[in-house]
Amino acid sequence: MKKLLIATTALVATAGMASADITISGHAAAGIYSGLDSKAASNGTIAAPTGAALTTATATAVTAAATEATALTALNTAASNYASARTDANRVLLAAAQTAYDTAFAASAAADTARDGKAAVAMTPSGDGIYSNAGVDFTMTGATDNGISFSASVNIDAGTEIDAGDFELDGADGGTAGLGSVSMSGTFGTLTFDDGGIENLYSDGLSNADVSYSTTVGAVSLTVAHDTAAASTGANSLSAGYTASGMAFTLTASEAAAGTSASLAVSYALNDSVTITADTDQAAGAESVQTIGASTTLNGVSVSVESANNSTWDVDLGYTAGGFALTYGTDETDGWTAGASASLGGGATFAAGVDSNDSTYAGVSFAF
């Protein structure tokens, strides 16, 4: 859940470095909710592979099924021997055969799922409730005498949180201190360390990375992220961007067990109020998807439309004026969301929302 942070305290010191600052900021929120999706209830979706990936998954499933059949035959034989002679030796052999079959059965089931895919399990809507949470964030920055900047962050959060953007109930926060990223920047670029806290550059649905490196090569911005715990086939992701004459190109890619996923997006600003977008996305083991869209903003009214060749589309409308905002969005499923927010001054904001699933929330957030 994104948080608005406003610095209130800064401590300045010098100790063998050019400068050092510690910024303390806080946030809090409270309100009511009803029928929000619970993140913990979702088992996600595994899409069935296609093409070469399907051929490989099918071969793996056939091999696993044969191994399971052999293990079942051995289990039946061991069970028959034990029924004929209930000795300690036959009991040990039966237990070993049972363990071998259980392992083979699990592997065969997993192979079948990888071949056929798995449908998403619907999230369980929450009941009515109240949420309240608060947190403090410490951001530490400094610079060495030779011009290398560095930063680190620590945060403490407690309470119950909701994700207003996705109409989800995040649940209770642990109430413990968490270490954020530690980064170093200089003429060489920026090196960031954050154990499991750096989102995959292609999709936040893939595993997070632990370390990333960003730099600029000519007019191209480049970022590479690496997950030290992942297998060699899914450890790296990258992002590259280039902007010229009102056009912006962005390439993202990531390794995966089924191959490499990649997306190329382009946007073009026709004028100060109208932007055209297009992208092609090729997820590993799936058909490529091409999407086109357009957005415009004029006198506080915003309109965004997007359509893809897989029969999906989105329309989003917005209106802002004097610290007040209204939003509405719908898509090809006939699902819709509507929201409203208003600045109350002094770092406080009121927000409320409702969607087509009768999920609602309303509350106030504060920034300190």
HELIX and SHEET records of a PDB file:
HELIX    1   1 LYS A   39  ALA A   41  5                                   3    
HELIX    2   2 GLY A   51  SER A   84  1                                  34    
HELIX    3   3 ASP A   88  ASP A  116  1                                  29    
SHEET    1   A 6 ALA A   7  ALA A  13  0                                        
SHEET    2   A 6 SER A  19  SER A  34 -1                                        
SHEET    3   A 6 ASP A 128  ALA A 143 -1                                        
SHEET    4   A 6 SER A 149  ASP A 163 -1                                        
SHEET    5   A 6 GLU A 168  GLY A 186 -1                                        
SHEET    6   A 6 ASP A  37  SER A  38  1                                        
SHEET    1   B16 ALA A   7  ALA A  13  0                                        
SHEET    2   B16 SER A  19  SER A  34 -1                                        
SHEET    3   B16 THR A 360  ALA A 367 -1                                        
SHEET    4   B16 ALA A 348  ASP A 355 -1                                        
SHEET    5   B16 TRP A 336  GLY A 345 -1                                        
SHEET    6   B16 PHE A 324  ASP A 331 -1                                        
SHEET    7   B16 TRP A 313  ALA A 321 -1                                        
SHEET    8   B16 VAL A 301  ALA A 308 -1                                        
SHEET    9   B16 VAL A 289  LEU A 298 -1                                        
SHEET   10   B16 VAL A 274  GLN A 282 -1                                        
SHEET   11   B16 GLY A 259  ALA A 269 -1                                        
SHEET   12   B16 MET A 247  ALA A 256 -1                                        
SHEET   13   B16 ASN A 236  ALA A 244 -1                                        
SHEET   14   B16 VAL A 220  HIS A 226 -1                                        
SHEET   15   B16 ALA A 209  VAL A 217 -1                                        
SHEET   16   B16 GLY A 189  ILE A 198 -1                                        
END                                                                             
